[in-house]
Amino acid sequence: MTDTYQSPYADFNSSKRFNLANQLAKDYRLDVSQILFTYLKVAQPILSKQQDTKQIPVAAQRKIDQRFEKTLKSLSQSKG
């Protein structure tokens, strides 16, 4: 069985990161810089533990996505 997880935030790992950040900024009513900084702060500790730096393992990407989404919701609610 193949793990076919598709990260909703995969574009952060590509040249499309600013398009995604702009969309999320609108969705969560946050600044684009907050979105980008939050993703980096969430991803860095997880990725620093990875041996292979060329590809993000599925389990690590899931963990990043879950923590990132939780943090975005928290930031968005605290602005409300």
C-alpha positions in Angstrom: 0.0 0.0 0.0 1.4 3.4 -1.0 1.0 6.4 1.2 -0.5 9.1 -1.1 -0.9 12.0 1.3 -1.3 15.3 -0.5 -0.3 18.2 1.6 -2.6 21.2 1.3 0.5 23.3 2.1 2.9 21.6 -0.4 3.3 24.9 -2.4 5.3 26.3 0.5 8.0 24.0 -0.6 8.0 25.4 -4.2 8.1 28.7 -6.0 4.3 29.0 -5.5 4.8 29.8 -1.8 3.8 33.5 -2.1 0.5 32.6 -3.9 -0.4 30.2 -1.2 0.6 32.7 1.6 -1.5 35.4 0.0 -4.6 33.1 -0.1 -4.1 31.9 3.4 -3.6 35.5 4.6 -7.0 36.3 3.2 -8.7 33.2 4.5 -7.3 33.7 8.1 -7.2 37.5 8.1 -3.5 37.6 8.8 -0.6 39.3 7.2 1.3 37.4 4.5 4.5 37.7 6.5 2.8 36.0 9.5 1.8 33.1 7.3 5.3 32.6 5.9 7.0 33.0 9.3 4.6 30.7 11.0 5.2 28.0 8.4 8.9 28.3 8.9 8.7 28.2 12.6 6.5 25.1 12.6 8.5 23.3 9.9 12.1 24.0 11.1 12.2 21.9 14.3 10.6 18.9 12.4 12.8 19.2 9.4 16.0 19.6 11.4 15.6 16.1 12.6 15.4 14.6 9.1 18.4 12.8 7.6 17.4 13.3 4.0 17.3 17.0 3.2 16.2 16.6 -0.4 12.7 15.3 0.2 10.3 15.8 3.1 9.0 12.4 4.4 5.2 12.0 4.4 5.1 11.6 8.2 7.0 14.8 8.7 4.9 16.7 6.2 1.7 15.6 8.0 3.1 16.7 11.3 4.0 20.1 9.8 0.6 20.5 8.2 -1.2 19.6 11.4 0.8 22.0 13.6 0.7 24.8 11.0 -3.1 24.6 10.6 -3.6 24.6 14.4 -1.3 27.6 14.8 -3.0 29.5 12.0 -6.4 28.9 13.6 -5.1 30.1 16.9 -3.5 33.2 15.5 -6.7 34.0 13.5 -8.9 33.6 16.6 -6.7 35.8 18.8 -7.1 38.6 16.2 -10.8 38.4 16.3 
